[in-house]
Structures are given as C-alpha cells and as structure tokens.
Amino acid sequence: MSTNPEYDEMPEPTRWVGWVIFGAIMMIMVGVFGALAGLVGIFKEEVYLVPSKDLLVTVDYTTWGWVHLLLGLLVLAAGVGLLAGRTWARIVGVIAISLHMVVNFVFLAAYPLWSLTMIALGTLVLFAIIAHGREIRY
C-alpha cells in the first residue's frame, strides 16, 4: 500500500492513456494550426475563399485572425499542460477545444475543409480528455 492518499484514489491507468497522450499532442498541433490560421487572417486575408461579409458572423478577417491566434495559443498551452498531467489543463482544454470547434463552425464558409478537419480533430480530443484524462495525472 502506498502512503500517498492521492495515489491510492487514482484509478489504475488503462490503454486509454495512449488516447489521452494522443489528445494532448493533437491539442498542441491544433493550437499551432489555429495560431497559424490566425496569423494568415491578420496578415494575408486574401487567402480565404469568401468575403468576410459572407461569414456566419460578419467581422473582418483581421478580427477572425486574432480570435484564431489567441484561441490557438490557449489550446496549445492546455495541450502542454495535459502532457504534464495537470488537472487545470483538462478543464481549460475542454473549454478551449469546445470554443475552437464553435469558431471553426462559424468560419466554415471561409475555409471549409480546414474548418471541418479542425472540428473532427476537436471531437477526438474532447473524447480523449473527458473520458480518460484523469489517467495521465502524475
């Protein structure tokens, strides 16, 4: 028996730990991709397929760029925290990935394939960290 009560309360890690690590790495990648999409929106908005007035939420691409950049950095930080086994990272990660998915849904008209890919990756990440995120805590 361990003398550490916190260790005694933790469930035995299962094979799902690999999915949580996958989710954390995907969060880091999604965060980097989101930040890059944000930089494109800030500095080179002519890349997008439709004028900003045709988006679900009508704001200019510079504003969208800042939203993607800041949200991407938040997702990135949560992914790093999740790899480190931090509980705060699970909470922030669920909120940040959920927001990231909503933002990409609203951004769907501008970059459909990209947005759908980000939403699909977000779904996998959410499942991994909600269902089994506790198993990675050190």
N, C-alpha and C positions, 0 to 999 in steps of 0.2 A: 504494500500500500504506500502511496505517495503521501508526503507530509504537506503538500501544496493543495489546499482545498479547491482552488480554481482548476487545477489539472484534473482532479477527481470528478468534477462536474462536466468536463468536456466529453463529448462522445468520441468513441474510437474512430479515427479517420477511415473513410472508405475510399473506394476507387474514384469517387466523385471529386476528390481533392484535385485530380488532374483537370477536371472541368472548371474548377474554381481558378486554378492557375491559368488555364486557357482564357477564362473570362477576364482575369486581370491583365493578361498580355493583350487581349483584344481591346480592353479599355484603353491601354496605353496607345495602341495603334489607332483606334477610333479617335482618341484625343488628338493625336498628331495629325490625322487626316482632317479632323474638324478645324484644327488651327490653320492648316494649310488652305483649306477651303475659305476660311475667314480672311486670310491674307490675300487670296485671289479676289475676294469680294471687295476688299479695301483698295487694292492697287490696280486690278485689271478686270473690271466688271464686264467688259465686253465679251468675256468667255461664256457667259450664261446665255441660254437659249431664248429666253423671252424677256421683254422689258419688265422692269420691276413693277410697273402698274398692273401687270397680268398675274401677279402672285396672289395667293390667298389673303395674305396680309400685305397691304401696299405700303412698303417703305423702300427707300433706295438701297442699292446693293452695298453701299458703304456701311450702313447700319446693320444689314444682314452679316456683313463681314465681321464686324465687331462682336455680334452675337455668337457667330460660329467660333471665332477666335477665343473668346473668353470661356465659352462652354467647353470647347475642346481642351483648353488648359485645365479646366476643372475636372473633366473626365480623365485626363492624363494623370493628374495628381492623385485622384481616387484610385486609379489602377496601380500606381506605385505603392500607395498605402495598403491596398488589398494584398499585393505581393508580400508586403512586410507583415501581414497578419493583423492589421489594425481594424478594430471594430468601427471606428468613425468612418473608415473608407468604405465599408459596406453600406452604411447609411447614406453618405454623400454619393457613393456610386449609384445606388438605386435612384436617387433623386436626379443626379446629373444625367444618367443614361436615359431616364424617362423624359427629361426635358429635351435631350438631344434628339430622341426619336420624334417628339412633337415638332420641334423646329424643322427637322428634315421632312416631316409630312407637309408642313406648311410651305416648305421650299421645293416641293415635288415638281412643280411646273418648270422651275428654272433648270433643274439638273435631275431628271427622273431616275436614271439608272443609278447614279451616285446616291440619291436620297433613299431609294429602295434598298440598296446594299447596306447603307448605314442603319436603316430601320431593322433589317434582318439580323445584322450583327448585334444590334442593341437588344433584340429579343433573346438571342443566345446568351449574351452577357447577363441580362436580368435573371434568366432562369438559373444560371450557374451561381450567381452571388446570393440570390434569395433562397434557393433551395438548399445549398450546401456551403455557403460562405463561411459558416462558423467553423467548419472543419480545418480551415487553413490557419486559424489563430494559433500563435506560438505561445 
